[in-house]
């Protein structure tokens, strides 16, 4: 069994800095690497996302090295603006009940995205993860937009 290395706060800061510098997130970073002989077979983009949030606190050193090498090899973001890491809020029962009510009214997930200025990156798939209780937190600006806009309708 391979030894695991901690994902320290310092390493997390380095990883997040590379993500911001390049404008490339973990999923996009791993896109097209399936047949890369240097890629560790068990490394997945969703795991890297969890490193960045602190949900995973250790991993194989070869995974860390591969990810850092890939990010460091990329140029700085130029033509597209990377979204700053958003402040997160817990999806508590009050928020989830409101999401359920807006869903029943037919406002979510698609109708809300047709109104107003939608925060960058918010889409129907993200809203569905709230409804399905697949995640425990969400970006504050996304939740505030959804509640504010649905309440007006």
N, CA, C and O atoms as a GROMACS GRO file, in nm:
protein
  612
    1UNK      N    1   0.085  -0.119   0.000
    1UNK     CA    2   0.000   0.000   0.000
    1UNK      C    3   0.088   0.124   0.000
    1UNK      O    4   0.185   0.133   0.076
    2UNK      N    5   0.056   0.218  -0.084
    2UNK     CA    6   0.137   0.340  -0.097
    2UNK      C    7   0.122   0.430   0.024
    2UNK      O    8   0.015   0.437   0.085
    3UNK      N    9   0.230   0.497   0.057
    3UNK     CA   10   0.227   0.594   0.167
    3UNK      C   11   0.151   0.718   0.123
    3UNK      O   12   0.151   0.755   0.006
    4UNK      N   13   0.088   0.781   0.219
    4UNK     CA   14   0.012   0.902   0.190
    4UNK      C   15   0.084   1.022   0.248
    4UNK      O   16   0.152   1.012   0.351
    5UNK      N   17   0.070   1.134   0.181
    5UNK     CA   18   0.129   1.260   0.226
    5UNK      C   19   0.016   1.354   0.265
    5UNK      O   20  -0.091   1.353   0.203
    6UNK      N   21   0.037   1.435   0.368
    6UNK     CA   22  -0.069   1.528   0.408
    6UNK      C   23  -0.084   1.640   0.306
    6UNK      O   24   0.012   1.684   0.243
    7UNK      N   25  -0.207   1.686   0.292
    7UNK     CA   26  -0.232   1.805   0.212
    7UNK      C   27  -0.244   1.918   0.313
    7UNK      O   28  -0.350   1.943   0.371
    8UNK      N   29  -0.133   1.985   0.333
    8UNK     CA   30  -0.124   2.090   0.434
    8UNK      C   31  -0.192   2.218   0.384
    8UNK      O   32  -0.224   2.230   0.266
    9UNK      N   33  -0.212   2.310   0.474
    9UNK     CA   34  -0.270   2.439   0.436
    9UNK      C   35  -0.179   2.509   0.335
    9UNK      O   36  -0.227   2.573   0.242
   10UNK      N   37  -0.048   2.497   0.355
   10UNK     CA   38   0.048   2.559   0.263
   10UNK      C   39   0.036   2.499   0.122
   10UNK      O   40   0.036   2.571   0.022
   11UNK      N   41   0.025   2.367   0.115
   11UNK     CA   42   0.008   2.301  -0.015
   11UNK      C   43  -0.124   2.342  -0.078
   11UNK      O   44  -0.131   2.367  -0.198
   12UNK      N   45  -0.228   2.348   0.002
   12UNK     CA   46  -0.360   2.389  -0.048
   12UNK      C   47  -0.351   2.531  -0.107
   12UNK      O   48  -0.411   2.558  -0.211
   13UNK      N   49  -0.278   2.619  -0.041
   13UNK     CA   50  -0.261   2.756  -0.093
   13UNK      C   51  -0.186   2.755  -0.226
   13UNK      O   52  -0.223   2.830  -0.317
   14UNK      N   53  -0.083   2.672  -0.238
   14UNK     CA   54  -0.008   2.661  -0.364
   14UNK      C   55  -0.099   2.610  -0.475
   14UNK      O   56  -0.101   2.665  -0.585
   15UNK      N   57  -0.176   2.505  -0.446
   15UNK     CA   58  -0.266   2.448  -0.546
   15UNK      C   59  -0.372   2.550  -0.589
   15UNK      O   60  -0.399   2.565  -0.708
   16UNK      N   61  -0.431   2.619  -0.492
   16UNK     CA   62  -0.532   2.720  -0.527
   16UNK      C   63  -0.471   2.836  -0.604
   16UNK      O   64  -0.535   2.893  -0.692
   17UNK      N   65  -0.348   2.872  -0.571
   17UNK     CA   66  -0.280   2.980  -0.644
   17UNK      C   67  -0.257   2.940  -0.790
   17UNK      O   68  -0.274   3.021  -0.880
   18UNK      N   69  -0.218   2.815  -0.812
   18UNK     CA   70  -0.200   2.766  -0.950
   18UNK      C   71  -0.333   2.765  -1.025
   18UNK      O   72  -0.339   2.801  -1.142
   19UNK      N   73  -0.439   2.724  -0.957
   19UNK     CA   74  -0.571   2.725  -1.020
   19UNK      C   75  -0.610   2.867  -1.060
   19UNK      O   76  -0.659   2.890  -1.171
   20UNK      N   77  -0.587   2.961  -0.972
   20UNK     CA   78  -0.622   3.099  -1.003
   20UNK      C   79  -0.531   3.157  -1.111
   20UNK      O   80  -0.577   3.229  -1.199
   21UNK      N   81  -0.403   3.125  -1.105
   21UNK     CA   82  -0.307   3.178  -1.203
   21UNK      C   83  -0.343   3.132  -1.344
   21UNK      O   84  -0.336   3.210  -1.438
   22UNK      N   85  -0.380   3.007  -1.356
   22UNK     CA   86  -0.408   2.952  -1.490
   22UNK      C   87  -0.553   2.968  -1.533
   22UNK      O   88  -0.582   2.968  -1.653
   23UNK      N   89  -0.642   2.983  -1.436
   23UNK     CA   90  -0.784   2.988  -1.470
   23UNK      C   91  -0.839   2.850  -1.504
   23UNK      O   92  -0.949   2.839  -1.558
   24UNK      N   93  -0.764   2.746  -1.472
   24UNK     CA   94  -0.803   2.608  -1.503
   24UNK      C   95  -0.836   2.535  -1.373
   24UNK      O   96  -0.753   2.529  -1.282
   25UNK      N   97  -0.956   2.481  -1.365
   25UNK     CA   98  -0.997   2.405  -1.249
   25UNK      C   99  -0.954   2.260  -1.259
   25UNK      O  100  -0.902   2.218  -1.362
   26UNK      N  101  -0.976   2.183  -1.154
   26UNK     CA  102  -0.931   2.044  -1.151
   26UNK      C  103  -0.987   1.956  -1.263
   26UNK      O  104  -0.913   1.877  -1.322
   27UNK      N  105  -1.115   1.969  -1.294
   27UNK     CA  106  -1.173   1.885  -1.398
   27UNK      C  107  -1.110   1.915  -1.533
   27UNK      O  108  -1.074   1.823  -1.607
   28UNK      N  109  -1.096   2.042  -1.563
   28UNK     CA  110  -1.034   2.080  -1.690
   28UNK      C  111  -0.886   2.042  -1.693
   28UNK      O  112  -0.834   2.004  -1.797
   29UNK      N  113  -0.820   2.052  -1.578
   29UNK     CA  114  -0.680   2.013  -1.569
   29UNK      C  115  -0.661   1.866  -1.606
   29UNK      O  116  -0.562   1.830  -1.672
   30UNK      N  117  -0.754   1.783  -1.566
   30UNK     CA  118  -0.743   1.639  -1.590
   30UNK      C  119  -0.801   1.595  -1.724
   30UNK      O  120  -0.780   1.482  -1.766
   31UNK      N  121  -0.872   1.685  -1.791
   31UNK     CA  122  -0.933   1.650  -1.920
   31UNK      C  123  -0.825   1.610  -2.020
   31UNK      O  124  -0.724   1.679  -2.035
   32UNK      N  125  -0.846   1.499  -2.087
   32UNK     CA  126  -0.754   1.453  -2.189
   32UNK      C  127  -0.632   1.378  -2.137
   32UNK      O  128  -0.540   1.351  -2.213
   33UNK      N  129  -0.630   1.345  -2.009
   33UNK     CA  130  -0.512   1.277  -1.952
   33UNK      C  131  -0.532   1.127  -1.935
   33UNK      O  132  -0.445   1.059  -1.880
   34UNK      N  133  -0.643   1.074  -1.981
   34UNK     CA  134  -0.674   0.933  -1.961
   34UNK      C  135  -0.561   0.842  -2.009
   34UNK      O  136  -0.530   0.742  -1.943
   35UNK      N  137  -0.501   0.874  -2.120
   35UNK     CA  138  -0.397   0.788  -2.177
   35UNK      C  139  -0.256   0.841  -2.151
   35UNK      O  140  -0.160   0.793  -2.211
   36UNK      N  141  -0.243   0.938  -2.063
   36UNK     CA  142  -0.111   0.992  -2.027
   36UNK      C  143  -0.040   0.890  -1.939
   36UNK      O  144  -0.087   0.860  -1.830
   37UNK      N  145   0.073   0.837  -1.984
   37UNK     CA  146   0.142   0.735  -1.904
   37UNK      C  147   0.195   0.787  -1.771
   37UNK      O  148   0.223   0.709  -1.680
   38UNK      N  149   0.210   0.918  -1.759
   38UNK     CA  150   0.258   0.976  -1.633
   38UNK      C  151   0.147   0.993  -1.530
   38UNK      O  152   0.174   1.010  -1.411
   39UNK      N  153   0.022   0.988  -1.575
   39UNK     CA  154  -0.091   1.009  -1.484
   39UNK      C  155  -0.111   0.888  -1.394
   39UNK      O  156  -0.122   0.775  -1.442
   40UNK      N  157  -0.115   0.912  -1.262
   40UNK     CA  158  -0.149   0.800  -1.172
   40UNK      C  159  -0.290   0.751  -1.203
   40UNK      O  160  -0.384   0.830  -1.215
   41UNK      N  161  -0.305   0.621  -1.215
   41UNK     CA  162  -0.432   0.562  -1.258
   41UNK      C  163  -0.549   0.596  -1.167
   41UNK      O  164  -0.662   0.607  -1.214
   42UNK      N  165  -0.525   0.614  -1.038
   42UNK     CA  166  -0.634   0.637  -0.944
   42UNK      C  167  -0.664   0.785  -0.922
   42UNK      O  168  -0.752   0.818  -0.842
   43UNK      N  169  -0.594   0.874  -0.989
   43UNK     CA  170  -0.614   1.018  -0.970
   43UNK      C  171  -0.734   1.066  -1.051
   43UNK      O  172  -0.742   1.042  -1.172
   44UNK      N  173  -0.827   1.134  -0.983
   44UNK     CA  174  -0.948   1.186  -1.047
   44UNK      C  175  -0.963   1.335  -1.017
   44UNK      O  176  -0.921   1.383  -0.912
   45UNK      N  177  -1.024   1.408  -1.111
   45UNK     CA  178  -1.044   1.552  -1.095
   45UNK      C  179  -1.126   1.588  -0.973
   45UNK      O  180  -1.096   1.687  -0.906
   46UNK      N  181  -1.229   1.510  -0.941
   46UNK     CA  182  -1.313   1.543  -0.826
   46UNK      C  183  -1.235   1.532  -0.696
   46UNK      O  184  -1.265   1.603  -0.599
   47UNK      N  185  -1.136   1.443  -0.691
   47UNK     CA  186  -1.054   1.433  -0.570
   47UNK      C  187  -0.969   1.558  -0.554
   47UNK      O  188  -0.951   1.607  -0.442
   48UNK      N  189  -0.918   1.611  -0.664
   48UNK     CA  190  -0.837   1.733  -0.657
   48UNK      C  191  -0.923   1.848  -0.605
   48UNK      O  192  -0.877   1.929  -0.524
   49UNK      N  193  -1.047   1.856  -0.650
   49UNK     CA  194  -1.138   1.959  -0.600
   49UNK      C  195  -1.152   1.950  -0.448
   49UNK      O  196  -1.155   2.052  -0.379
   50UNK      N  197  -1.159   1.829  -0.398
   50UNK     CA  198  -1.174   1.808  -0.254
   50UNK      C  199  -1.044   1.840  -0.179
   50UNK      O  200  -1.048   1.876  -0.062
   51UNK      N  201  -0.929   1.828  -0.246
   51UNK     CA  202  -0.804   1.874  -0.184
   51UNK      C  203  -0.813   2.025  -0.161
   51UNK      O  204  -0.778   2.076  -0.055
   52UNK      N  205  -0.863   2.094  -0.264
   52UNK     CA  206  -0.866   2.241  -0.260
   52UNK      C  207  -0.957   2.294  -0.150
   52UNK      O  208  -0.932   2.402  -0.096
   53UNK      N  209  -1.062   2.221  -0.118
   53UNK     CA  210  -1.155   2.266  -0.014
   53UNK      C  211  -1.118   2.215   0.124
   53UNK      O  212  -1.174   2.261   0.224
   54UNK      N  213  -1.025   2.119   0.130
   54UNK     CA  214  -0.988   2.062   0.259
   54UNK      C  215  -1.068   1.939   0.297
   54UNK      O  216  -1.049   1.885   0.406
   55UNK      N  217  -1.156   1.894   0.209
   55UNK     CA  218  -1.237   1.775   0.238
   55UNK      C  219  -1.151   1.648   0.237
   55UNK      O  220  -1.181   1.553   0.308
   56UNK      N  221  -1.046   1.648   0.156
   56UNK     CA  222  -0.947   1.538   0.156
   56UNK      C  223  -0.819   1.597   0.212
   56UNK      O  224  -0.772   1.700   0.165
   57UNK      N  225  -0.762   1.531   0.311
   57UNK     CA  226  -0.646   1.587   0.381
   57UNK      C  227  -0.516   1.511   0.356
   57UNK      O  228  -0.411   1.550   0.408
   58UNK      N  229  -0.522   1.404   0.278
   58UNK     CA  230  -0.398   1.334   0.242
   58UNK      C  231  -0.419   1.261   0.110
   58UNK      O  232  -0.531   1.229   0.072
   59UNK      N  233  -0.308   1.235   0.043
   59UNK     CA  234  -0.312   1.163  -0.084
   59UNK      C  235  -0.175   1.107  -0.114
   59UNK      O  236  -0.079   1.131  -0.040
   60UNK      N  237  -0.166   1.034  -0.220
   60UNK     CA  238  -0.036   0.978  -0.260
   60UNK      C  239   0.054   1.091  -0.311
   60UNK      O  240   0.008   1.180  -0.382
   61UNK      N  241   0.182   1.088  -0.274
   61UNK     CA  242   0.275   1.191  -0.321
   61UNK      C  243   0.281   1.200  -0.474
   61UNK      O  244   0.299   1.309  -0.528
   62UNK      N  245   0.267   1.087  -0.542
   62UNK     CA  246   0.270   1.090  -0.689
   62UNK      C  247   0.153   1.169  -0.746
   62UNK      O  248   0.166   1.230  -0.852
   63UNK      N  249   0.039   1.169  -0.678
   63UNK     CA  250  -0.077   1.247  -0.722
   63UNK      C  251  -0.047   1.396  -0.710
   63UNK      O  252  -0.075   1.474  -0.801
   64UNK      N  253   0.009   1.435  -0.597
   64UNK     CA  254   0.042   1.577  -0.576
   64UNK      C  255   0.143   1.623  -0.680
   64UNK      O  256   0.125   1.729  -0.741
   65UNK      N  257   0.247   1.544  -0.702
   65UNK     CA  258   0.351   1.582  -0.799
   65UNK      C  259   0.294   1.596  -0.940
   65UNK      O  260   0.327   1.691  -1.011
   66UNK      N  261   0.208   1.504  -0.980
   66UNK     CA  262   0.149   1.509  -1.113
   66UNK      C  263   0.064   1.634  -1.131
   66UNK      O  264   0.076   1.704  -1.232
   67UNK      N  265  -0.020   1.662  -1.033
   67UNK     CA  266  -0.109   1.778  -1.042
   67UNK      C  267  -0.028   1.908  -1.045
   67UNK      O  268  -0.054   1.995  -1.128
   68UNK      N  269   0.069   1.921  -0.956
   68UNK     CA  270   0.152   2.042  -0.956
   68UNK      C  271   0.227   2.058  -1.088
   68UNK      O  272   0.234   2.168  -1.142
   69UNK      N  273   0.282   1.950  -1.140
   69UNK     CA  274   0.354   1.957  -1.268
   69UNK      C  275   0.261   2.003  -1.380
   69UNK      O  276   0.299   2.086  -1.462
   70UNK      N  277   0.140   1.948  -1.383
   70UNK     CA  278   0.046   1.988  -1.489
   70UNK      C  279   0.009   2.135  -1.478
   70UNK      O  280   0.013   2.207  -1.577
   71UNK      N  281  -0.026   2.181  -1.356
   71UNK     CA  282  -0.064   2.321  -1.340
   71UNK      C  283   0.054   2.414  -1.371
   71UNK      O  284   0.037   2.515  -1.438
   72UNK      N  285   0.172   2.379  -1.322
   72UNK     CA  286   0.288   2.466  -1.344
   72UNK      C  287   0.328   2.475  -1.490
   72UNK      O  288   0.390   2.573  -1.531
   73UNK      N  289   0.294   2.375  -1.569
   73UNK     CA  290   0.327   2.375  -1.711
   73UNK      C  291   0.232   2.463  -1.793
   73UNK      O  292   0.259   2.492  -1.910
   74UNK      N  293   0.122   2.504  -1.734
   74UNK     CA  294   0.022   2.584  -1.806
   74UNK      C  295   0.056   2.732  -1.802
   74UNK      O  296   0.117   2.780  -1.705
   75UNK      N  297   0.017   2.806  -1.906
   75UNK     CA  298   0.040   2.951  -1.906
   75UNK      C  299  -0.059   3.022  -1.814
   75UNK      O  300  -0.159   2.965  -1.771
   76UNK      N  301  -0.028   3.146  -1.784
   76UNK     CA  302  -0.119   3.228  -1.706
   76UNK      C  303  -0.249   3.248  -1.782
   76UNK      O  304  -0.252   3.250  -1.905
   77UNK      N  305  -0.357   3.263  -1.706
   77UNK     CA  306  -0.486   3.292  -1.768
   77UNK      C  307  -0.476   3.430  -1.833
   77UNK      O  308  -0.427   3.525  -1.772
   78UNK      N  309  -0.521   3.440  -1.956
   78UNK     CA  310  -0.516   3.569  -2.023
   78UNK      C  311  -0.652   3.608  -2.078
   78UNK      O  312  -0.705   3.714  -2.045
   79UNK      N  313  -0.709   3.523  -2.161
   79UNK     CA  314  -0.832   3.561  -2.230
   79UNK      C  315  -0.956   3.537  -2.146
   79UNK      O  316  -1.061   3.594  -2.176
   80UNK      N  317  -0.948   3.455  -2.043
   80UNK     CA  318  -1.066   3.432  -1.962
   80UNK      C  319  -1.035   3.459  -1.817
   80UNK      O  320  -0.924   3.434  -1.769
   81UNK      N  321  -1.132   3.511  -1.750
   81UNK     CA  322  -1.116   3.549  -1.611
   81UNK      C  323  -1.156   3.431  -1.522
   81UNK      O  324  -1.267   3.378  -1.536
   82UNK      N  325  -1.067   3.391  -1.433
   82UNK     CA  326  -1.099   3.283  -1.341
   82UNK      C  327  -1.188   3.337  -1.230
   82UNK      O  328  -1.168   3.448  -1.181
   83UNK      N  329  -1.285   3.259  -1.191
   83UNK     CA  330  -1.373   3.298  -1.080
   83UNK      C  331  -1.296   3.284  -0.949
   83UNK      O  332  -1.235   3.181  -0.922
   84UNK      N  333  -1.300   3.389  -0.870
   84UNK     CA  334  -1.238   3.384  -0.737
   84UNK      C  335  -1.309   3.279  -0.654
   84UNK      O  336  -1.431   3.263  -0.666
   85UNK      N  337  -1.236   3.207  -0.569
   85UNK     CA  338  -1.304   3.111  -0.482
   85UNK      C  339  -1.411   3.184  -0.401
   85UNK      O  340  -1.383   3.283  -0.333
   86UNK      N  341  -1.533   3.134  -0.408
   86UNK     CA  342  -1.646   3.200  -0.345
   86UNK      C  343  -1.655   3.168  -0.197
   86UNK      O  344  -1.613   3.062  -0.152
   87UNK      N  345  -1.711   3.262  -0.122
   87UNK     CA  346  -1.744   3.234   0.017
   87UNK      C  347  -1.854   3.129   0.017
   87UNK      O  348  -1.949   3.138  -0.060
   88UNK      N  349  -1.840   3.029   0.102
   88UNK     CA  350  -1.934   2.918   0.106
   88UNK      C  351  -2.029   2.934   0.224
   88UNK      O  352  -1.991   2.986   0.329
   89UNK      N  353  -2.152   2.889   0.206
   89UNK     CA  354  -2.250   2.885   0.314
   89UNK      C  355  -2.305   2.744   0.325
   89UNK      O  356  -2.315   2.672   0.226
   90UNK      N  357  -2.339   2.705   0.447
   90UNK     CA  358  -2.398   2.573   0.470
   90UNK      C  359  -2.539   2.570   0.413
   90UNK      O  360  -2.615   2.666   0.429
   91UNK      N  361  -2.573   2.461   0.347
   91UNK     CA  362  -2.709   2.443   0.297
   91UNK      C  363  -2.792   2.383   0.411
   91UNK      O  364  -2.812   2.262   0.420
   92UNK      N  365  -2.838   2.472   0.498
   92UNK     CA  366  -2.914   2.428   0.616
   92UNK      C  367  -3.059   2.397   0.576
   92UNK      O  368  -3.099   2.416   0.462
   93UNK      N  369  -3.136   2.348   0.673
   93UNK     CA  370  -3.275   2.308   0.646
   93UNK      C  371  -3.358   2.423   0.592
   93UNK      O  372  -3.442   2.404   0.505
   94UNK      N  373  -3.336   2.545   0.644
   94UNK     CA  374  -3.412   2.660   0.599
   94UNK      C  375  -3.389   2.687   0.450
   94UNK      O  376  -3.484   2.706   0.374
   95UNK      N  377  -3.263   2.688   0.410
   95UNK     CA  378  -3.230   2.712   0.269
   95UNK      C  379  -3.284   2.599   0.182
   95UNK      O  380  -3.342   2.624   0.076
   96UNK      N  381  -3.264   2.474   0.226
   96UNK     CA  382  -3.310   2.360   0.146
   96UNK      C  383  -3.461   2.357   0.131
   96UNK      O  384  -3.512   2.318   0.026
   97UNK      N  385  -3.535   2.398   0.235
   97UNK     CA  386  -3.682   2.406   0.225
   97UNK      C  387  -3.723   2.512   0.123
   97UNK      O  388  -3.819   2.493   0.048
   98UNK      N  389  -3.650   2.625   0.121
   98UNK     CA  390  -3.679   2.728   0.021
   98UNK      C  391  -3.651   2.676  -0.120
   98UNK      O  392  -3.729   2.701  -0.212
   99UNK      N  393  -3.539   2.605  -0.137
   99UNK     CA  394  -3.505   2.548  -0.268
   99UNK      C  395  -3.616   2.453  -0.312
   99UNK      O  396  -3.661   2.458  -0.427
  100UNK      N  397  -3.662   2.366  -0.220
  100UNK     CA  398  -3.770   2.272  -0.253
  100UNK      C  399  -3.897   2.347  -0.295
  100UNK      O  400  -3.964   2.308  -0.391
  101UNK      N  401  -3.931   2.453  -0.223
  101UNK     CA  402  -4.052   2.530  -0.254
  101UNK      C  403  -4.039   2.597  -0.391
  101UNK      O  404  -4.134   2.595  -0.470
  102UNK      N  405  -3.924   2.656  -0.420
  102UNK     CA  406  -3.904   2.719  -0.550
  102UNK      C  407  -3.910   2.615  -0.662
  102UNK      O  408  -3.959   2.644  -0.771
  103UNK      N  409  -3.860   2.496  -0.634
  103UNK     CA  410  -3.864   2.386  -0.732
  103UNK      C  411  -4.009   2.349  -0.762
  103UNK      O  412  -4.048   2.333  -0.878
  104UNK      N  413  -4.088   2.336  -0.656
  104UNK     CA  414  -4.230   2.300  -0.672
  104UNK      C  415  -4.306   2.407  -0.749
  104UNK      O  416  -4.401   2.377  -0.821
  105UNK      N  417  -4.265   2.533  -0.735
  105UNK     CA  418  -4.329   2.644  -0.806
  105UNK      C  419  -4.286   2.649  -0.952
  105UNK      O  420  -4.340   2.728  -1.030
  106UNK      N  421  -4.188   2.566  -0.990
  106UNK     CA  422  -4.140   2.564  -1.128
  106UNK      C  423  -4.036   2.670  -1.159
  106UNK      O  424  -4.003   2.692  -1.276
  107UNK      N  425  -3.984   2.735  -1.056
  107UNK     CA  426  -3.884   2.839  -1.078
  107UNK      C  427  -3.743   2.781  -1.094
  107UNK      O  428  -3.656   2.843  -1.156
  108UNK      N  429  -3.722   2.664  -1.039
  108UNK     CA  430  -3.590   2.600  -1.045
  108UNK      C  431  -3.601   2.468  -1.122
  108UNK      O  432  -3.705   2.404  -1.117
  109UNK      N  433  -3.498   2.427  -1.193
  109UNK     CA  434  -3.370   2.496  -1.203
  109UNK      C  435  -3.361   2.592  -1.322
  109UNK      O  436  -3.283   2.687  -1.316
  110UNK      N  437  -3.437   2.570  -1.427
  110UNK     CA  438  -3.412   2.643  -1.552
  110UNK      C  439  -3.468   2.785  -1.557
  110UNK      O  440  -3.401   2.875  -1.609
  111UNK      N  441  -3.587   2.806  -1.506
  111UNK     CA  442  -3.652   2.937  -1.520
  111UNK      C  443  -3.569   3.048  -1.455
  111UNK      O  444  -3.562   3.159  -1.507
  112UNK      N  445  -3.509   3.018  -1.343
  112UNK     CA  446  -3.429   3.118  -1.270
  112UNK      C  447  -3.310   3.165  -1.354
  112UNK      O  448  -3.267   3.280  -1.342
  113UNK      N  449  -3.259   3.076  -1.437
  113UNK     CA  450  -3.140   3.108  -1.516
  113UNK      C  451  -3.172   3.197  -1.636
  113UNK      O  452  -3.082   3.247  -1.703
  114UNK      N  453  -3.301   3.217  -1.663
  114UNK     CA  454  -3.343   3.302  -1.774
  114UNK      C  455  -3.372   3.445  -1.730
  114UNK      O  456  -3.402   3.531  -1.812
  115UNK      N  457  -3.362   3.470  -1.600
  115UNK     CA  458  -3.397   3.602  -1.547
  115UNK      C  459  -3.274   3.672  -1.491
  115UNK      O  460  -3.185   3.609  -1.436
  116UNK      N  461  -3.272   3.803  -1.506
  116UNK     CA  462  -3.167   3.883  -1.444
  116UNK      C  463  -3.027   3.848  -1.490
  116UNK      O  464  -3.007   3.778  -1.590
  117UNK      N  465  -2.932   3.898  -1.415
  117UNK     CA  466  -2.791   3.871  -1.443
  117UNK      C  467  -2.749   3.757  -1.352
  117UNK      O  468  -2.736   3.774  -1.231
  118UNK      N  469  -2.728   3.641  -1.411
  118UNK     CA  470  -2.696   3.520  -1.336
  118UNK      C  471  -2.547   3.523  -1.300
  118UNK      O  472  -2.464   3.555  -1.385
  119UNK      N  473  -2.512   3.490  -1.176
  119UNK     CA  474  -2.370   3.487  -1.138
  119UNK      C  475  -2.293   3.391  -1.229
  119UNK      O  476  -2.343   3.284  -1.265
  120UNK      N  477  -2.172   3.430  -1.264
  120UNK     CA  478  -2.087   3.348  -1.350
  120UNK      C  479  -2.070   3.208  -1.291
  120UNK      O  480  -2.035   3.192  -1.174
  121UNK      N  481  -2.095   3.109  -1.374
  121UNK     CA  482  -2.075   2.971  -1.332
  121UNK      C  483  -2.198   2.901  -1.278
  121UNK      O  484  -2.201   2.778  -1.271
  122UNK      N  485  -2.301   2.976  -1.239
  122UNK     CA  486  -2.423   2.912  -1.187
  122UNK      C  487  -2.498   2.848  -1.303
  122UNK      O  488  -2.522   2.912  -1.406
  123UNK      N  489  -2.535   2.722  -1.286
  123UNK     CA  490  -2.609   2.652  -1.391
  123UNK      C  491  -2.707   2.554  -1.328
  123UNK      O  492  -2.709   2.536  -1.206
  124UNK      N  493  -2.788   2.492  -1.412
  124UNK     CA  494  -2.892   2.401  -1.364
  124UNK      C  495  -2.834   2.281  -1.290
  124UNK      O  496  -2.893   2.233  -1.194
  125UNK      N  497  -2.719   2.233  -1.333
  125UNK     CA  498  -2.658   2.117  -1.267
  125UNK      C  499  -2.621   2.150  -1.123
  125UNK      O  500  -2.638   2.066  -1.034
  126UNK      N  501  -2.571   2.269  -1.099
  126UNK     CA  502  -2.536   2.310  -0.962
  126UNK      C  503  -2.662   2.316  -0.876
  126UNK      O  504  -2.663   2.268  -0.763
  127UNK      N  505  -2.767   2.375  -0.930
  127UNK     CA  506  -2.892   2.386  -0.854
  127UNK      C  507  -2.949   2.247  -0.823
  127UNK      O  508  -3.002   2.224  -0.715
  128UNK      N  509  -2.936   2.154  -0.918
  128UNK     CA  510  -2.983   2.017  -0.894
  128UNK      C  511  -2.907   1.950  -0.780
  128UNK      O  512  -2.965   1.871  -0.705
  129UNK      N  513  -2.777   1.980  -0.764
  129UNK     CA  514  -2.702   1.921  -0.653
  129UNK      C  515  -2.756   1.968  -0.519
  129UNK      O  516  -2.751   1.894  -0.421
  130UNK      N  517  -2.809   2.091  -0.514
  130UNK     CA  518  -2.871   2.140  -0.390
  130UNK      C  519  -2.999   2.062  -0.364
  130UNK      O  520  -3.021   2.013  -0.253
  131UNK      N  521  -3.082   2.052  -0.467
  131UNK     CA  522  -3.211   1.984  -0.454
  131UNK      C  523  -3.194   1.837  -0.414
  131UNK      O  524  -3.271   1.785  -0.333
  132UNK      N  525  -3.093   1.772  -0.470
  132UNK     CA  526  -3.068   1.630  -0.443
  132UNK      C  527  -2.989   1.608  -0.314
  132UNK      O  528  -2.962   1.494  -0.275
  133UNK      N  529  -2.952   1.718  -0.247
  133UNK     CA  530  -2.874   1.710  -0.122
  133UNK      C  531  -2.740   1.639  -0.141
  133UNK      O  532  -2.693   1.567  -0.053
  134UNK      N  533  -2.679   1.660  -0.258
  134UNK     CA  534  -2.551   1.596  -0.286
  134UNK      C  535  -2.433   1.673  -0.229
  134UNK      O  536  -2.323   1.620  -0.218
  135UNK      N  537  -2.455   1.799  -0.193
  135UNK     CA  538  -2.349   1.879  -0.134
  135UNK      C  539  -2.401   1.947  -0.008
  135UNK      O  540  -2.522   1.961   0.010
  136UNK      N  541  -2.310   1.987   0.078
  136UNK     CA  542  -2.348   2.047   0.205
  136UNK      C  543  -2.328   2.198   0.210
  136UNK      O  544  -2.379   2.265   0.299
  137UNK      N  545  -2.254   2.251   0.112
  137UNK     CA  546  -2.231   2.395   0.106
  137UNK      C  547  -2.250   2.444  -0.037
  137UNK      O  548  -2.250   2.366  -0.132
  138UNK      N  549  -2.268   2.576  -0.049
  138UNK     CA  550  -2.282   2.637  -0.181
  138UNK      C  551  -2.221   2.776  -0.176
  138UNK      O  552  -2.204   2.834  -0.069
  139UNK      N  553  -2.189   2.828  -0.292
  139UNK     CA  554  -2.136   2.964  -0.301
  139UNK      C  555  -2.243   3.062  -0.253
  139UNK      O  556  -2.358   3.056  -0.295
  140UNK      N  557  -2.203   3.151  -0.164
  140UNK     CA  558  -2.297   3.248  -0.108
  140UNK      C  559  -2.366   3.330  -0.217
  140UNK      O  560  -2.487   3.351  -0.211
  141UNK      N  561  -2.290   3.376  -0.317
  141UNK     CA  562  -2.353   3.459  -0.421
  141UNK      C  563  -2.456   3.381  -0.501
  141UNK      O  564  -2.555   3.439  -0.546
  142UNK      N  565  -2.435   3.251  -0.521
  142UNK     CA  566  -2.534   3.169  -0.592
  142UNK      C  567  -2.663   3.158  -0.512
  142UNK      O  568  -2.773   3.179  -0.564
  143UNK      N  569  -2.650   3.124  -0.384
  143UNK     CA  570  -2.768   3.108  -0.299
  143UNK      C  571  -2.844   3.239  -0.288
  143UNK      O  572  -2.967   3.242  -0.301
  144UNK      N  573  -2.772   3.349  -0.263
  144UNK     CA  574  -2.838   3.479  -0.250
  144UNK      C  575  -2.910   3.517  -0.378
  144UNK      O  576  -3.022   3.569  -0.372
  145UNK      N  577  -2.849   3.492  -0.494
  145UNK     CA  578  -2.915   3.521  -0.621
  145UNK      C  579  -3.043   3.440  -0.637
  145UNK      O  580  -3.147   3.495  -0.672
  146UNK      N  581  -3.035   3.310  -0.610
  146UNK     CA  582  -3.151   3.223  -0.629
  146UNK      C  583  -3.265   3.265  -0.536
  146UNK      O  584  -3.379   3.277  -0.580
  147UNK      N  585  -3.235   3.286  -0.410
  147UNK     CA  586  -3.341   3.322  -0.314
  147UNK      C  587  -3.399   3.459  -0.349
  147UNK      O  588  -3.521   3.477  -0.348
  148UNK      N  589  -3.314   3.555  -0.380
  148UNK     CA  590  -3.360   3.690  -0.413
  148UNK      C  591  -3.447   3.688  -0.539
  148UNK      O  592  -3.553   3.750  -0.542
  149UNK      N  593  -3.402   3.620  -0.641
  149UNK     CA  594  -3.475   3.619  -0.768
  149UNK      C  595  -3.605   3.539  -0.758
  149UNK      O  596  -3.708   3.583  -0.810
  150UNK      N  597  -3.601   3.424  -0.693
  150UNK     CA  598  -3.724   3.342  -0.679
  150UNK      C  599  -3.827   3.411  -0.591
  150UNK      O  600  -3.947   3.398  -0.615
  151UNK      N  601  -3.782   3.485  -0.489
  151UNK     CA  602  -3.874   3.554  -0.401
  151UNK      C  603  -3.948   3.666  -0.475
  151UNK      O  604  -4.063   3.695  -0.444
  152UNK      N  605  -3.882   3.728  -0.573
  152UNK     CA  606  -3.946   3.833  -0.652
  152UNK      C  607  -4.057   3.778  -0.741
  152UNK      O  608  -4.152   3.850  -0.772
  153UNK      N  609  -4.045   3.654  -0.783
  153UNK     CA  610  -4.142   3.595  -0.879
  153UNK      C  611  -4.265   3.542  -0.811
  153UNK      O  612  -4.355   3.490  -0.877
   0.00000   0.00000   0.00000
